[in-house]
Amino acid sequence: MALLDRTKEEVKAEIYEIEVIRAPIREVFDAMTTARIIDEWGAGPSRFQARPGGKFFFWDGEMSGMICEIQPPVRMMYTLREAWWDPDWKDSMVTWTFREMDRGTEVILSHSGLPGRKVREAHREGWGEYFLGPLKAYLEYHR
C-alpha cells in the first residue's frame, strides 16, 4: 500500500502492521468481534459488544476499551488500555481495516497513543504473538 493511500490514523500510528489471513473477510471480522470465537482462538475470557459505545475486554480484563466506530466487515476503531496502566495515562486508539483479497483478507492494524516507549515495544511484539498470530492460526488451520 502506498503512503498516499493510508488514512490519517495509519500515518500517525506508532504501530502499523499488515497481516494476510487466508479466510473470508466476514469470518475474520466475526472472529475479532464475537466473544465466543475470541475465546476459541485465545484472547479469552472475553466480552465484545460490537456496536458504537460498546465495551469489550480480552484476557479476562487484562485489556479493555470501548468501540468508537464499527463498519462490518471493513473497519473498526476502539480505545484500548491495559489493566496495569497508570490511571493518569490516556487510552490508546486501535484502528482495524479489512480488505477482501483473492485468497483471503488483508488485516491492517494501526495503534496510536501508547504511553511511552516500553509500552509501545511490548505492544509491537504482543500484537503478533498474542493476537494476530493466534487469530491467523485459528482461522487458517482450525476452522
N, C-alpha and C positions, 0 to 999 in steps of 0.2 A: 504494500500500500504506500503510495507516495505521501510525503509530508503534507502536501496541499489537500489531500483527501481526509486528513484527520480533523476531528472536532476540537473545539476549544478545550474540553475536558481531557482529551487524549494528549494534546500538545503540552499542557501544564502538568500532566501526570508524573508522579515520582516513580511509579511502577507502570510499565506498559508492556503487556505480553500478548502474544497471539498463539493460539493452540488450535489445531485442526483435529476434530473428533469425527471419526467415521460413524456417524449416526445422523438421522434426520433432525432438522432444526427443532421441530416440536418436541422430540424426545429429549434433546439436550436442554431445552428451556424448561421442560417439565421436571427433569432431574435436578434442576437448580432451584425450583420453586415449590416443590411438593415435599412436605416434611417426611412422609413415609419413604419416598425414594432417596431423599438426602440421607436418611438414617441407613438405608441399604448400602450406599456407596461409601459411607464412612464419616460423615460430619455430624452424626447424631450423638446423643439425642438432640433433636432439632424441633423448631417451630418456625413456620413461614406463612405469614398472611400476605398472599400475593395480590396486594391492592395498595394504591397510594395511601400513606398513613399507617399501613400495616406494620406490625412489629415482627421481628424474627430473631432467632438465636441459633447458633451452631455449637456443637460440643458442650451441650448441657449448660449453655450460658457463658462459656468462655469468650465467645464473640457474639455481639448483638448489634442491632440497629433498627432503622426504620426505612421503609420503602418510600422513596421520593417520587419515583416515576416508574411505570411499568407498561410496556407496549409488547404484549405477547405476539409472536415469539422472537422479536427482533431487538429489544432493548430493555434494560433495567438499570435503575440507579438507586443506590441506598447509602445511608450513613453506616459507619462501622466503627466500633470501638471494642477493645478487649477489656475483660473484667479487671485486670491488674493495672490498667492505666490510671495515672493520677487524675483525680476528679476535675482538676483545672484544665486538663487537655481537652481540646475540641475533638469532636467526632471526625473521623476521616470520611472521604467520599469515594465510593466504588461505582464505576460505570461498566456495565457489560453490554457489548454489542454482538449480535449473532448474525452471520451471513450464510445463507444456504449455498453450498457448492455442489459440483457434480458428484463428489464422492463423500459428502458429509457436511459438516458445519464448521465454519471458521468462528472461533470464540475469541473476542478481543476484550481484554481486561485493562482498565485504566484506574489507577488507585492514587489519590492525592490527599494532601492534608495530614500526612503522618507526622506524629510529634517527635521528630528527631532522627538522626542517622541510624542509631542502633535498631529502633523500631522499624524503620524503612528497610534495612537489610534483612531483618528477621522476616518481614512480610514478603520481600522479594523472593526469598528461598521458600517460605511457607506456602505461598500460592501454588507453586508447582508440586511440592512434596505432599502437602496435606489436602489440597482442594482439587486443582486441575488434574493432577496425576491420577488420584483415585477415581474421580469422575470419569475421566477418559477410559480407564481400565474397566470400570463398571459398564459403561455404555458400549464399548467395543468388544468386550470378551464375556460379559456375564448377563447379557440380556437374552 
